[in-house]
Amino acid sequence: MVVAIAMEAEAMPFVEHLGLKLEENFFPNQAPFLAYSGSHNECQITVVTNGKDTVFGTGVDNVGTVPASTATFMTLSKMGKDVDLVINAGTCGGFKAKGAEIGDVFLTTASANHDRRIGIPGFVEYGVGMIQSTNTENLAAAINAKHGICTTSNSLDHNEDDDKLMLSNDASVKDMEAAAIAWSCKLFDTPHFGVKVVTDIVDGDRPSHEEFLENLGSAAKSLQAALPKVIDEVCGKGHVEL
């Protein structure tokens, strides 16, 4: 099992909780990504983070679709059939129109893009890139999580065009990685789903960046409470049982 988490602040409490160890030389030296591995309840777990930006020297987390997709692809290329499931864990924006509240845990039913506007026949569908998640009805009931589609872009904020596409995607939550991770998983036919905790309300009246920073700490705690429950429920089960 692989757990893909973009930001260090989101990943490390979970890594420490499970006692996972850093895998030296898991990725090529040029890659900023990090992998932590270990076992839990007879399951082998590898947590992959996107690492820190070295290209521009900012030192911030490598958020967004490019590092997320690349890290996932490289992980699946290396581990092959040893990976039976990928879980994309992290924070997200939520839509109050879909019943989302700060701190809610969502399991994704699908993921799609809302910033790839390519108005050419065939490319329209490619740009949206809707990919279904593995079914998690039983898991959602077991951990008291909500369900919904995750819509992805490379921007924290959103404009009117984004709003139209997010509505068209029937999104319940919004992030910056899910659709990219799903795309890499689809190339390998690897089952996957997302565990997302709401930090901000997309269709609310506050700027996303203010609400995100204000609630990141509490949402990270909510994520750390939810993830071990997810792992306990998933370990030892085939993805069709989730």
N, C-alpha and C positions, 0 to 999 in steps of 0.2 A: 504494500500500500504506500502511495506517495501522497503527502499533504503539501500542497503548494501555497505558500504564504508570501505575499510581496514584501511587507514591511517588517523590519527587525523587531519593532516594539510589539507587533502582533504575534510574532513567532516565538520569541525567546522564552516567555513564561511557559508555553506549552512544551518546548524542547526541554526545559529544566524540570518540568513536572514529570515527564516520562524518563528523564535521565538519559536522553539521547546524546551521542557523541559526534563531534565534528569528523566528517570523512575527508581526510587529506587526499588531495589529487583526484577527487571525484570528477571535477570539471577541469578543462584545460587551463593553464596559467592565465590566459588572456581573459577568461570569463570571470566576471565579478561574483557569480552565484556561489551559494554555500549549501552544503548538504549535511544533515545530521541524521544518524541512523541508530536503531536499537530495536528491542523487542518489547512488546506489551501484550499480555494475555495470549501468548503464543503467536502473535502477529508480528511480522517484520514491518517496521515503519520507517520511512525516510521522509524527513521534512526538508523541503527545498525553499530557500529564500532567494530573492533577487539581488541581494547584496547592496553595496553602496556605489554611487556614481563616481567613476574615476575618469571618465572621458572629459567632463567639464570641470572636474575638481571641486564640485560643490559638496560632496560627502553626504548628500541626501540619499534616501532609499530609491532604488531603481523601480519606480512605479510605472504603470502603463503597459500597453499591449506588446511592444517589441521585446522587452526583457522577459515578460511573463511567458510569451509564446516560445521564445528561444530557450529559456531555462527548462520549460516542460518538454520541449522536443529533445533537447540534449539528455535529459533525464531518462525519457522513454527509450531513446536510442541506446543508452548505456545499459539500462536494466532489462530491456526487452520484456519477455513474457513473465518475468518475475513480478511485474506490476499488474495486479488484477483490478486496481481501482485507484483513481486520482480524486482527491478531495481538495477543492480550492477554498481555502478559509481566509476570511478577512472582514474588514468593515465595508460599509456601503451607505449610500443615500437611500431613503425609503420614500414611498409615495403615500401620503395620507389618504388619497383617493382609493388606495388599495388596502387601507387599514393599518398601515405601518406606523409604528411609534418608536421613539428613541429607545434603543436597547433591545428591540425585538430581534429574534433569531429567525432567519429565513433559510430554507433549503430551496435551491433552484430547481425549477421544472424545465428550464431551457435558458439559453443565453443568446444574445444578438447584439449587433452594433447599431449605434445611432449617430455616428459621425462619419460614416463612409457613404457619402452621397454621390453615386455614380449613375447619372441619368441615361444609361445606354441599355437597351434590351439585353437581358442575361446578367449584366453587371449590377443591376438593381438588386436582384436576389442575392448575388454574391456579396455585395456591400453590406446588406443587412446580416447575412450569414447566420440565420437562426439554426441553432443546434440543440437538440433535445438532451436533457440530463437523464441519467438513469433514474428509474422510479424509486422514490423514497417515502411512499405513503406510510408504511409501517414505522419507519424511523422518525418521521415528523410527529406521529402520534406518541411515540415512546419518549421523546425529549421535549414535547410540547412546543414544537416549532411551527412557523407558518410556511406556506408554500408560495412560490411565484417566479415569474420570469425575471432574469437579471439582464439589464441593458448596459452596454459597455461603450466608453469613449476614452480618449486620451486627455480629456479636460475635466477638471473638478467642477467648473461651472457649466452652464448650458445656455444656449440661445434659443430663439423662436424655432429655428429649423430643428434643433435637437429635440425641443419639446414635442413637436409634431411627430417625429420618428419614435420617440420614447412612448408616446401614446399609441402609435401604430403597432409598436412591439408588444403592447399590453403589459408593460413593465410594472413590477411591484417594487423592485430595487434597482439601483444604479451603481456601477463600479467602474474600475479602470483596467480590469484584467480578465474577467470571466470568459468573455467570448474568445479571447486569444488562447487561453488555456484549453477551452473546449475544442478549438480548431486543431491544435496539436494532438489532443487526445483522439480526435476523430481520425486523423491520419494513421494512428496505430490501432484503431478500433478498441480503445481502452475505455471502459465505463468510467463515468465521472459525474460529479455534482458539486455544487457550491454550498458552503455554510457561511452565511453573511449576517453580520450584526449591524443594525442601523445606527449611524452616528448623526445623521442630519436628515431633514425633511425636504425633499427636492421641490415639491409643490407647496412649500410653506412660505412664510414671509420674512425669513432671515437669510442673509448671504451664506452659501454653502460652506465657504472656508471658515467663517467664524464659528458656525455650529459644529463643524467637523473637529476643529481644534478644541473646542469646549468639551466635547463629548468623547474624544478619542480614548482617554484614559478609562472612563467607565465602560465604553463599548469593548475595549480590549479585555477588561475583566469579565464582561459577559461572554465574550468569545472563549476565554480560557475556561469558563465554567461549562460552556456548551461542548467544546471540542472533545474533552475526555469522555463525556457521555456518548458522543457520536462514535468515537473509537470503540468504546465498550460494546455498543450495539452492533457495530459493523464487523468486528473481528470474528472470524470463523464462519461468516455467512457469505453466500454467493450474492452477487449484486441483484439478482432477481428476487431475493428475499427481503430487500430493503424497503 
